[in-house]
Amino acid sequence: MIKNELHYQTGDRVTNKELKATLQSLYDKYQIKEKAKATHIANFGYLTKKCKIRIGDKRVDGVEFISQK
């Protein structure tokens, strides 16, 4: 269900905050009683690595999508 609604491609970079918000909205939609964490993306077949993403003059924690299983 959730895996079909995630549309991340290899090379995409997303902040942890954005990823958690996306996952939490899907958890709420499917009434999953769990708090979303960025590391949960691995449960849906995505391989990621940690990275820093520049937003304005700041660098924030995020993930880069390496592949999808």
mmCIF file of the N, C-alpha and C atoms, coordinates in Angstrom:
data_MODEL
# 
_entry.id   MODEL 
# 
loop_
_atom_site.group_PDB 
_atom_site.id 
_atom_site.type_symbol 
_atom_site.label_atom_id 
_atom_site.label_alt_id 
_atom_site.label_comp_id 
_atom_site.label_asym_id 
_atom_site.label_entity_id 
_atom_site.label_seq_id 
_atom_site.pdbx_PDB_ins_code 
_atom_site.Cartn_x 
_atom_site.Cartn_y 
_atom_site.Cartn_z 
_atom_site.occupancy 
_atom_site.B_iso_or_equiv 
_atom_site.pdbx_formal_charge 
_atom_site.auth_seq_id 
_atom_site.auth_comp_id 
_atom_site.auth_asym_id 
_atom_site.auth_atom_id 
_atom_site.pdbx_PDB_model_num 
ATOM 1   N N  . MET A 1 1  ? 0.828  -1.186 0.000  1.00 0.00 ? 1  MET A N  1 
ATOM 2   C CA . MET A 1 1  ? 0.000  0.000  0.000  1.00 0.00 ? 1  MET A CA 1 
ATOM 3   C C  . MET A 1 1  ? 0.880  1.261  0.000  1.00 0.00 ? 1  MET A C  1 
ATOM 4   N N  . ILE A 1 2  ? 1.609  1.438  1.083  1.00 0.00 ? 2  ILE A N  1 
ATOM 5   C CA . ILE A 1 2  ? 2.410  2.651  1.224  1.00 0.00 ? 2  ILE A CA 1 
ATOM 6   C C  . ILE A 1 2  ? 3.503  2.695  0.167  1.00 0.00 ? 2  ILE A C  1 
ATOM 7   N N  . LYS A 1 3  ? 4.101  1.551  -0.107 1.00 0.00 ? 3  LYS A N  1 
ATOM 8   C CA . LYS A 1 3  ? 5.198  1.509  -1.083 1.00 0.00 ? 3  LYS A CA 1 
ATOM 9   C C  . LYS A 1 3  ? 4.758  2.046  -2.437 1.00 0.00 ? 3  LYS A C  1 
ATOM 10  N N  . ASN A 1 4  ? 3.507  1.781  -2.816 1.00 0.00 ? 4  ASN A N  1 
ATOM 11  C CA . ASN A 1 4  ? 2.994  2.253  -4.102 1.00 0.00 ? 4  ASN A CA 1 
ATOM 12  C C  . ASN A 1 4  ? 2.823  3.769  -4.145 1.00 0.00 ? 4  ASN A C  1 
ATOM 13  N N  . GLU A 1 5  ? 2.710  4.404  -2.982 1.00 0.00 ? 5  GLU A N  1 
ATOM 14  C CA . GLU A 1 5  ? 2.499  5.852  -2.943 1.00 0.00 ? 5  GLU A CA 1 
ATOM 15  C C  . GLU A 1 5  ? 3.790  6.644  -2.786 1.00 0.00 ? 5  GLU A C  1 
ATOM 16  N N  . LEU A 1 6  ? 4.889  5.958  -2.535 1.00 0.00 ? 6  LEU A N  1 
ATOM 17  C CA . LEU A 1 6  ? 6.187  6.630  -2.429 1.00 0.00 ? 6  LEU A CA 1 
ATOM 18  C C  . LEU A 1 6  ? 6.827  6.651  -3.806 1.00 0.00 ? 6  LEU A C  1 
ATOM 19  N N  . HIS A 1 7  ? 7.197  7.824  -4.267 1.00 0.00 ? 7  HIS A N  1 
ATOM 20  C CA . HIS A 1 7  ? 7.716  7.958  -5.626 1.00 0.00 ? 7  HIS A CA 1 
ATOM 21  C C  . HIS A 1 7  ? 9.106  8.584  -5.636 1.00 0.00 ? 7  HIS A C  1 
ATOM 22  N N  . TYR A 1 8  ? 10.004 8.015  -4.862 1.00 0.00 ? 8  TYR A N  1 
ATOM 23  C CA . TYR A 1 8  ? 11.373 8.517  -4.831 1.00 0.00 ? 8  TYR A CA 1 
ATOM 24  C C  . TYR A 1 8  ? 12.199 7.774  -5.870 1.00 0.00 ? 8  TYR A C  1 
ATOM 25  N N  . GLN A 1 9  ? 13.067 8.507  -6.524 1.00 0.00 ? 9  GLN A N  1 
ATOM 26  C CA . GLN A 1 9  ? 13.923 7.955  -7.565 1.00 0.00 ? 9  GLN A CA 1 
ATOM 27  C C  . GLN A 1 9  ? 15.367 7.938  -7.082 1.00 0.00 ? 9  GLN A C  1 
ATOM 28  N N  . THR A 1 10 ? 16.196 7.120  -7.716 1.00 0.00 ? 10 THR A N  1 
ATOM 29  C CA . THR A 1 10 ? 17.616 7.091  -7.409 1.00 0.00 ? 10 THR A CA 1 
ATOM 30  C C  . THR A 1 10 ? 18.210 8.480  -7.617 1.00 0.00 ? 10 THR A C  1 
ATOM 31  N N  . GLY A 1 11 ? 18.949 8.948  -6.631 1.00 0.00 ? 11 GLY A N  1 
ATOM 32  C CA . GLY A 1 11 ? 19.567 10.265 -6.706 1.00 0.00 ? 11 GLY A CA 1 
ATOM 33  C C  . GLY A 1 11 ? 18.777 11.365 -6.028 1.00 0.00 ? 11 GLY A C  1 
ATOM 34  N N  . ASP A 1 12 ? 17.505 11.121 -5.711 1.00 0.00 ? 12 ASP A N  1 
ATOM 35  C CA . ASP A 1 12 ? 16.710 12.127 -4.999 1.00 0.00 ? 12 ASP A CA 1 
ATOM 36  C C  . ASP A 1 12 ? 17.312 12.366 -3.622 1.00 0.00 ? 12 ASP A C  1 
ATOM 37  N N  . ARG A 1 13 ? 17.268 13.617 -3.184 1.00 0.00 ? 13 ARG A N  1 
ATOM 38  C CA . ARG A 1 13 ? 17.747 13.980 -1.854 1.00 0.00 ? 13 ARG A CA 1 
ATOM 39  C C  . ARG A 1 13 ? 16.617 14.685 -1.120 1.00 0.00 ? 13 ARG A C  1 
ATOM 40  N N  . VAL A 1 14 ? 16.340 14.238 0.098  1.00 0.00 ? 14 VAL A N  1 
ATOM 41  C CA . VAL A 1 14 ? 15.217 14.758 0.874  1.00 0.00 ? 14 VAL A CA 1 
ATOM 42  C C  . VAL A 1 14 ? 15.688 14.974 2.314  1.00 0.00 ? 14 VAL A C  1 
ATOM 43  N N  . THR A 1 15 ? 15.222 16.047 2.928  1.00 0.00 ? 15 THR A N  1 
ATOM 44  C CA . THR A 1 15 ? 15.578 16.261 4.333  1.00 0.00 ? 15 THR A CA 1 
ATOM 45  C C  . THR A 1 15 ? 14.832 15.247 5.202  1.00 0.00 ? 15 THR A C  1 
ATOM 46  N N  . ASN A 1 16 ? 15.415 14.961 6.359  1.00 0.00 ? 16 ASN A N  1 
ATOM 47  C CA . ASN A 1 16 ? 14.762 14.036 7.282  1.00 0.00 ? 16 ASN A CA 1 
ATOM 48  C C  . ASN A 1 16 ? 13.384 14.545 7.683  1.00 0.00 ? 16 ASN A C  1 
ATOM 49  N N  . LYS A 1 17 ? 13.271 15.856 7.858  1.00 0.00 ? 17 LYS A N  1 
ATOM 50  C CA . LYS A 1 17 ? 11.995 16.457 8.251  1.00 0.00 ? 17 LYS A CA 1 
ATOM 51  C C  . LYS A 1 17 ? 10.917 16.210 7.185  1.00 0.00 ? 17 LYS A C  1 
ATOM 52  N N  . GLU A 1 18 ? 11.269 16.416 5.924  1.00 0.00 ? 18 GLU A N  1 
ATOM 53  C CA . GLU A 1 18 ? 10.311 16.194 4.833  1.00 0.00 ? 18 GLU A CA 1 
ATOM 54  C C  . GLU A 1 18 ? 9.935  14.716 4.733  1.00 0.00 ? 18 GLU A C  1 
ATOM 55  N N  . LEU A 1 19 ? 10.924 13.834 4.870  1.00 0.00 ? 19 LEU A N  1 
ATOM 56  C CA . LEU A 1 19 ? 10.673 12.398 4.753  1.00 0.00 ? 19 LEU A CA 1 
ATOM 57  C C  . LEU A 1 19 ? 9.766  11.921 5.877  1.00 0.00 ? 19 LEU A C  1 
ATOM 58  N N  . LYS A 1 20 ? 10.018 12.383 7.100  1.00 0.00 ? 20 LYS A N  1 
ATOM 59  C CA . LYS A 1 20 ? 9.171  11.991 8.227  1.00 0.00 ? 20 LYS A CA 1 
ATOM 60  C C  . LYS A 1 20 ? 7.741  12.487 8.028  1.00 0.00 ? 20 LYS A C  1 
ATOM 61  N N  . ALA A 1 21 ? 7.585  13.696 7.529  1.00 0.00 ? 21 ALA A N  1 
ATOM 62  C CA . ALA A 1 21 ? 6.244  14.247 7.305  1.00 0.00 ? 21 ALA A CA 1 
ATOM 63  C C  . ALA A 1 21 ? 5.488  13.428 6.257  1.00 0.00 ? 21 ALA A C  1 
ATOM 64  N N  . THR A 1 22 ? 6.183  13.040 5.197  1.00 0.00 ? 22 THR A N  1 
ATOM 65  C CA . THR A 1 22 ? 5.562  12.220 4.148  1.00 0.00 ? 22 THR A CA 1 
ATOM 66  C C  . THR A 1 22 ? 5.122  10.870 4.706  1.00 0.00 ? 22 THR A C  1 
ATOM 67  N N  . LEU A 1 23 ? 6.029  10.215 5.424  1.00 0.00 ? 23 LEU A N  1 
ATOM 68  C CA . LEU A 1 23 ? 5.697  8.913  5.995  1.00 0.00 ? 23 LEU A CA 1 
ATOM 69  C C  . LEU A 1 23 ? 4.570  9.011  7.019  1.00 0.00 ? 23 LEU A C  1 
ATOM 70  N N  . GLN A 1 24 ? 4.606  10.059 7.851  1.00 0.00 ? 24 GLN A N  1 
ATOM 71  C CA . GLN A 1 24 ? 3.566  10.203 8.870  1.00 0.00 ? 24 GLN A CA 1 
ATOM 72  C C  . GLN A 1 24 ? 2.201  10.415 8.238  1.00 0.00 ? 24 GLN A C  1 
ATOM 73  N N  . SER A 1 25 ? 2.127  11.172 7.156  1.00 0.00 ? 25 SER A N  1 
ATOM 74  C CA . SER A 1 25 ? 0.836  11.378 6.493  1.00 0.00 ? 25 SER A CA 1 
ATOM 75  C C  . SER A 1 25 ? 0.302  10.059 5.930  1.00 0.00 ? 25 SER A C  1 
ATOM 76  N N  . LEU A 1 26 ? 1.198  9.218  5.420  1.00 0.00 ? 26 LEU A N  1 
ATOM 77  C CA . LEU A 1 26 ? 0.768  7.909  4.919  1.00 0.00 ? 26 LEU A CA 1 
ATOM 78  C C  . LEU A 1 26 ? 0.383  6.971  6.069  1.00 0.00 ? 26 LEU A C  1 
ATOM 79  N N  . TYR A 1 27 ? 1.115  7.032  7.166  1.00 0.00 ? 27 TYR A N  1 
ATOM 80  C CA . TYR A 1 27 ? 0.751  6.234  8.345  1.00 0.00 ? 27 TYR A CA 1 
ATOM 81  C C  . TYR A 1 27 ? -0.641 6.634  8.837  1.00 0.00 ? 27 TYR A C  1 
ATOM 82  N N  . ASP A 1 28 ? -0.899 7.929  8.874  1.00 0.00 ? 28 ASP A N  1 
ATOM 83  C CA . ASP A 1 28 ? -2.210 8.408  9.316  1.00 0.00 ? 28 ASP A CA 1 
ATOM 84  C C  . ASP A 1 28 ? -3.301 7.970  8.349  1.00 0.00 ? 28 ASP A C  1 
ATOM 85  N N  . LYS A 1 29 ? -3.028 8.053  7.073  1.00 0.00 ? 29 LYS A N  1 
ATOM 86  C CA . LYS A 1 29 ? -4.008 7.669  6.048  1.00 0.00 ? 29 LYS A CA 1 
ATOM 87  C C  . LYS A 1 29 ? -4.402 6.205  6.193  1.00 0.00 ? 29 LYS A C  1 
ATOM 88  N N  . TYR A 1 30 ? -3.419 5.349  6.471  1.00 0.00 ? 30 TYR A N  1 
ATOM 89  C CA . TYR A 1 30 ? -3.684 3.914  6.597  1.00 0.00 ? 30 TYR A CA 1 
ATOM 90  C C  . TYR A 1 30 ? -3.847 3.467  8.045  1.00 0.00 ? 30 TYR A C  1 
ATOM 91  N N  . GLN A 1 31 ? -4.020 4.417  8.943  1.00 0.00 ? 31 GLN A N  1 
ATOM 92  C CA . GLN A 1 31 ? -4.283 4.184  10.354 1.00 0.00 ? 31 GLN A CA 1 
ATOM 93  C C  . GLN A 1 31 ? -3.237 3.278  11.002 1.00 0.00 ? 31 GLN A C  1 
ATOM 94  N N  . ILE A 1 32 ? -1.986 3.540  10.705 1.00 0.00 ? 32 ILE A N  1 
ATOM 95  C CA . ILE A 1 32 ? -0.881 2.827  11.334 1.00 0.00 ? 32 ILE A CA 1 
ATOM 96  C C  . ILE A 1 32 ? -0.513 3.600  12.588 1.00 0.00 ? 32 ILE A C  1 
ATOM 97  N N  . LYS A 1 33 ? -0.605 2.942  13.730 1.00 0.00 ? 33 LYS A N  1 
ATOM 98  C CA . LYS A 1 33 ? -0.380 3.599  15.018 1.00 0.00 ? 33 LYS A CA 1 
ATOM 99  C C  . LYS A 1 33 ? 1.107  3.578  15.361 1.00 0.00 ? 33 LYS A C  1 
ATOM 100 N N  . GLU A 1 34 ? 1.883  4.299  14.603 1.00 0.00 ? 34 GLU A N  1 
ATOM 101 C CA . GLU A 1 34 ? 3.315  4.366  14.813 1.00 0.00 ? 34 GLU A CA 1 
ATOM 102 C C  . GLU A 1 34 ? 3.799  5.758  14.431 1.00 0.00 ? 34 GLU A C  1 
ATOM 103 N N  . LYS A 1 35 ? 4.824  6.224  15.132 1.00 0.00 ? 35 LYS A N  1 
ATOM 104 C CA . LYS A 1 35 ? 5.407  7.518  14.805 1.00 0.00 ? 35 LYS A CA 1 
ATOM 105 C C  . LYS A 1 35 ? 6.448  7.310  13.707 1.00 0.00 ? 35 LYS A C  1 
ATOM 106 N N  . ALA A 1 36 ? 6.345  8.070  12.638 1.00 0.00 ? 36 ALA A N  1 
ATOM 107 C CA . ALA A 1 36 ? 7.244  7.918  11.490 1.00 0.00 ? 36 ALA A CA 1 
ATOM 108 C C  . ALA A 1 36 ? 8.651  8.393  11.832 1.00 0.00 ? 36 ALA A C  1 
ATOM 109 N N  . LYS A 1 37 ? 9.621  7.650  11.352 1.00 0.00 ? 37 LYS A N  1 
ATOM 110 C CA . LYS A 1 37 ? 11.023 8.030  11.446 1.00 0.00 ? 37 LYS A CA 1 
ATOM 111 C C  . LYS A 1 37 ? 11.614 7.918  10.054 1.00 0.00 ? 37 LYS A C  1 
ATOM 112 N N  . ALA A 1 38 ? 12.620 8.715  9.782  1.00 0.00 ? 38 ALA A N  1 
ATOM 113 C CA . ALA A 1 38 ? 13.238 8.697  8.454  1.00 0.00 ? 38 ALA A CA 1 
ATOM 114 C C  . ALA A 1 38 ? 13.825 7.323  8.135  1.00 0.00 ? 38 ALA A C  1 
ATOM 115 N N  . THR A 1 39 ? 14.289 6.606  9.149  1.00 0.00 ? 39 THR A N  1 
ATOM 116 C CA . THR A 1 39 ? 14.884 5.284  8.917  1.00 0.00 ? 39 THR A CA 1 
ATOM 117 C C  . THR A 1 39 ? 13.848 4.241  8.494  1.00 0.00 ? 39 THR A C  1 
ATOM 118 N N  . HIS A 1 40 ? 12.572 4.511  8.697  1.00 0.00 ? 40 HIS A N  1 
ATOM 119 C CA . HIS A 1 40 ? 11.521 3.570  8.296  1.00 0.00 ? 40 HIS A CA 1 
ATOM 120 C C  . HIS A 1 40 ? 11.436 3.410  6.782  1.00 0.00 ? 40 HIS A C  1 
ATOM 121 N N  . ILE A 1 41 ? 12.041 4.308  6.029  1.00 0.00 ? 41 ILE A N  1 
ATOM 122 C CA . ILE A 1 41 ? 11.980 4.228  4.567  1.00 0.00 ? 41 ILE A CA 1 
ATOM 123 C C  . ILE A 1 41 ? 12.586 2.917  4.082  1.00 0.00 ? 41 ILE A C  1 
ATOM 124 N N  . ALA A 1 42 ? 13.513 2.350  4.838  1.00 0.00 ? 42 ALA A N  1 
ATOM 125 C CA . ALA A 1 42 ? 14.128 1.076  4.468  1.00 0.00 ? 42 ALA A CA 1 
ATOM 126 C C  . ALA A 1 42 ? 13.102 -0.059 4.500  1.00 0.00 ? 42 ALA A C  1 
ATOM 127 N N  . ASN A 1 43 ? 12.066 0.071  5.310  1.00 0.00 ? 43 ASN A N  1 
ATOM 128 C CA . ASN A 1 43 ? 11.015 -0.953 5.378  1.00 0.00 ? 43 ASN A CA 1 
ATOM 129 C C  . ASN A 1 43 ? 10.211 -1.044 4.083  1.00 0.00 ? 43 ASN A C  1 
ATOM 130 N N  . PHE A 1 44 ? 10.328 -0.040 3.246  1.00 0.00 ? 44 PHE A N  1 
ATOM 131 C CA . PHE A 1 44 ? 9.570  -0.002 2.003  1.00 0.00 ? 44 PHE A CA 1 
ATOM 132 C C  . PHE A 1 44 ? 10.456 -0.252 0.784  1.00 0.00 ? 44 PHE A C  1 
ATOM 133 N N  . GLY A 1 45 ? 11.642 -0.800 1.019  1.00 0.00 ? 45 GLY A N  1 
ATOM 134 C CA . GLY A 1 45 ? 12.492 -1.247 -0.081 1.00 0.00 ? 45 GLY A CA 1 
ATOM 135 C C  . GLY A 1 45 ? 13.447 -0.216 -0.641 1.00 0.00 ? 45 GLY A C  1 
ATOM 136 N N  . TYR A 1 46 ? 13.648 0.876  0.053  1.00 0.00 ? 46 TYR A N  1 
ATOM 137 C CA . TYR A 1 46 ? 14.574 1.897  -0.428 1.00 0.00 ? 46 TYR A CA 1 
ATOM 138 C C  . TYR A 1 46 ? 15.912 1.779  0.293  1.00 0.00 ? 46 TYR A C  1 
ATOM 139 N N  . LEU A 1 47 ? 16.989 1.895  -0.457 1.00 0.00 ? 47 LEU A N  1 
ATOM 140 C CA . LEU A 1 47 ? 18.324 1.939  0.106  1.00 0.00 ? 47 LEU A CA 1 
ATOM 141 C C  . LEU A 1 47 ? 18.763 3.392  0.069  1.00 0.00 ? 47 LEU A C  1 
ATOM 142 N N  . THR A 1 48 ? 19.149 3.928  1.234  1.00 0.00 ? 48 THR A N  1 
ATOM 143 C CA . THR A 1 48 ? 19.518 5.334  1.326  1.00 0.00 ? 48 THR A CA 1 
ATOM 144 C C  . THR A 1 48 ? 20.859 5.479  2.035  1.00 0.00 ? 48 THR A C  1 
ATOM 145 N N  . LYS A 1 49 ? 21.406 6.678  1.927  1.00 0.00 ? 49 LYS A N  1 
ATOM 146 C CA . LYS A 1 49 ? 22.577 7.013  2.724  1.00 0.00 ? 49 LYS A CA 1 
ATOM 147 C C  . LYS A 1 49 ? 22.375 8.415  3.280  1.00 0.00 ? 49 LYS A C  1 
ATOM 148 N N  . LYS A 1 50 ? 22.981 8.664  4.432  1.00 0.00 ? 50 LYS A N  1 
ATOM 149 C CA . LYS A 1 50 ? 22.865 9.970  5.063  1.00 0.00 ? 50 LYS A CA 1 
ATOM 150 C C  . LYS A 1 50 ? 23.616 11.005 4.245  1.00 0.00 ? 50 LYS A C  1 
ATOM 151 N N  . CYS A 1 51 ? 23.099 12.225 4.257  1.00 0.00 ? 51 CYS A N  1 
ATOM 152 C CA . CYS A 1 51 ? 23.776 13.319 3.570  1.00 0.00 ? 51 CYS A CA 1 
ATOM 153 C C  . CYS A 1 51 ? 23.371 14.636 4.218  1.00 0.00 ? 51 CYS A C  1 
ATOM 154 N N  . LYS A 1 52 ? 24.051 15.682 3.842  1.00 0.00 ? 52 LYS A N  1 
ATOM 155 C CA . LYS A 1 52 ? 23.693 17.034 4.265  1.00 0.00 ? 52 LYS A CA 1 
ATOM 156 C C  . LYS A 1 52 ? 23.100 17.752 3.065  1.00 0.00 ? 52 LYS A C  1 
ATOM 157 N N  . ILE A 1 53 ? 22.027 18.481 3.290  1.00 0.00 ? 53 ILE A N  1 
ATOM 158 C CA . ILE A 1 53 ? 21.354 19.204 2.213  1.00 0.00 ? 53 ILE A CA 1 
ATOM 159 C C  . ILE A 1 53 ? 21.393 20.690 2.555  1.00 0.00 ? 53 ILE A C  1 
ATOM 160 N N  . ARG A 1 54 ? 21.827 21.479 1.598  1.00 0.00 ? 54 ARG A N  1 
ATOM 161 C CA . ARG A 1 54 ? 21.925 22.927 1.807  1.00 0.00 ? 54 ARG A CA 1 
ATOM 162 C C  . ARG A 1 54 ? 20.559 23.558 1.538  1.00 0.00 ? 54 ARG A C  1 
ATOM 163 N N  . ILE A 1 55 ? 20.084 24.279 2.557  1.00 0.00 ? 55 ILE A N  1 
ATOM 164 C CA . ILE A 1 55 ? 18.848 25.039 2.423  1.00 0.00 ? 55 ILE A CA 1 
ATOM 165 C C  . ILE A 1 55 ? 19.177 26.460 2.833  1.00 0.00 ? 55 ILE A C  1 
ATOM 166 N N  . GLY A 1 56 ? 19.226 27.338 1.866  1.00 0.00 ? 56 GLY A N  1 
ATOM 167 C CA . GLY A 1 56 ? 19.643 28.710 2.128  1.00 0.00 ? 56 GLY A CA 1 
ATOM 168 C C  . GLY A 1 56 ? 21.099 28.720 2.545  1.00 0.00 ? 56 GLY A C  1 
ATOM 169 N N  . ASP A 1 57 ? 21.355 29.241 3.726  1.00 0.00 ? 57 ASP A N  1 
ATOM 170 C CA . ASP A 1 57 ? 22.731 29.264 4.212  1.00 0.00 ? 57 ASP A CA 1 
ATOM 171 C C  . ASP A 1 57 ? 22.982 28.198 5.275  1.00 0.00 ? 57 ASP A C  1 
ATOM 172 N N  . LYS A 1 58 ? 22.035 27.264 5.437  1.00 0.00 ? 58 LYS A N  1 
ATOM 173 C CA . LYS A 1 58 ? 22.168 26.209 6.433  1.00 0.00 ? 58 LYS A CA 1 
ATOM 174 C C  . LYS A 1 58 ? 22.336 24.850 5.757  1.00 0.00 ? 58 LYS A C  1 
ATOM 175 N N  . ARG A 1 59 ? 22.931 23.925 6.496  1.00 0.00 ? 59 ARG A N  1 
ATOM 176 C CA . ARG A 1 59 ? 23.028 22.534 6.051  1.00 0.00 ? 59 ARG A CA 1 
ATOM 177 C C  . ARG A 1 59 ? 22.225 21.676 7.026  1.00 0.00 ? 59 ARG A C  1 
ATOM 178 N N  . VAL A 1 60 ? 21.284 20.910 6.500  1.00 0.00 ? 60 VAL A N  1 
ATOM 179 C CA . VAL A 1 60 ? 20.430 20.085 7.359  1.00 0.00 ? 60 VAL A CA 1 
ATOM 180 C C  . VAL A 1 60 ? 20.622 18.617 7.012  1.00 0.00 ? 60 VAL A C  1 
ATOM 181 N N  . ASP A 1 61 ? 20.306 17.759 7.983  1.00 0.00 ? 61 ASP A N  1 
ATOM 182 C CA . ASP A 1 61 ? 20.427 16.328 7.771  1.00 0.00 ? 61 ASP A CA 1 
ATOM 183 C C  . ASP A 1 61 ? 19.352 15.839 6.817  1.00 0.00 ? 61 ASP A C  1 
ATOM 184 N N  . GLY A 1 62 ? 19.742 14.886 5.979  1.00 0.00 ? 62 GLY A N  1 
ATOM 185 C CA . GLY A 1 62 ? 18.807 14.314 5.031  1.00 0.00 ? 62 GLY A CA 1 
ATOM 186 C C  . GLY A 1 62 ? 19.292 12.960 4.564  1.00 0.00 ? 62 GLY A C  1 
ATOM 187 N N  . VAL A 1 63 ? 18.610 12.432 3.559  1.00 0.00 ? 63 VAL A N  1 
ATOM 188 C CA . VAL A 1 63 ? 18.991 11.155 2.968  1.00 0.00 ? 63 VAL A CA 1 
ATOM 189 C C  . VAL A 1 63 ? 19.041 11.289 1.453  1.00 0.00 ? 63 VAL A C  1 
ATOM 190 N N  . GLU A 1 64 ? 19.902 10.503 0.841  1.00 0.00 ? 64 GLU A N  1 
ATOM 191 C CA . GLU A 1 64 ? 19.964 10.398 -0.607 1.00 0.00 ? 64 GLU A CA 1 
ATOM 192 C C  . GLU A 1 64 ? 19.558 8.983  -0.962 1.00 0.00 ? 64 GLU A C  1 
ATOM 193 N N  . PHE A 1 65 ? 18.663 8.845  -1.925 1.00 0.00 ? 65 PHE A N  1 
ATOM 194 C CA . PHE A 1 65 ? 18.185 7.534  -2.335 1.00 0.00 ? 65 PHE A CA 1 
ATOM 195 C C  . PHE A 1 65 ? 19.183 6.892  -3.286 1.00 0.00 ? 65 PHE A C  1 
ATOM 196 N N  . ILE A 1 66 ? 19.652 5.709  -2.913 1.00 0.00 ? 66 ILE A N  1 
ATOM 197 C CA . ILE A 1 66 ? 20.656 4.981  -3.685 1.00 0.00 ? 66 ILE A CA 1 
ATOM 198 C C  . ILE A 1 66 ? 19.981 4.026  -4.672 1.00 0.00 ? 66 ILE A C  1 
ATOM 199 N N  . SER A 1 67 ? 19.018 3.268  -4.186 1.00 0.00 ? 67 SER A N  1 
ATOM 200 C CA . SER A 1 67 ? 18.310 2.321  -5.068 1.00 0.00 ? 67 SER A CA 1 
ATOM 201 C C  . SER A 1 67 ? 17.013 1.890  -4.418 1.00 0.00 ? 67 SER A C  1 
ATOM 202 N N  . GLN A 1 68 ? 16.218 1.195  -5.196 1.00 0.00 ? 68 GLN A N  1 
ATOM 203 C CA . GLN A 1 68 ? 14.961 0.650  -4.706 1.00 0.00 ? 68 GLN A CA 1 
ATOM 204 C C  . GLN A 1 68 ? 14.950 -0.841 -4.979 1.00 0.00 ? 68 GLN A C  1 
ATOM 205 N N  . LYS A 1 69 ? 14.595 -1.609 -3.990 1.00 0.00 ? 69 LYS A N  1 
ATOM 206 C CA . LYS A 1 69 ? 14.581 -3.067 -4.127 1.00 0.00 ? 69 LYS A CA 1 
ATOM 207 C C  . LYS A 1 69 ? 13.349 -3.544 -4.829 1.00 0.00 ? 69 LYS A C  1 
# 
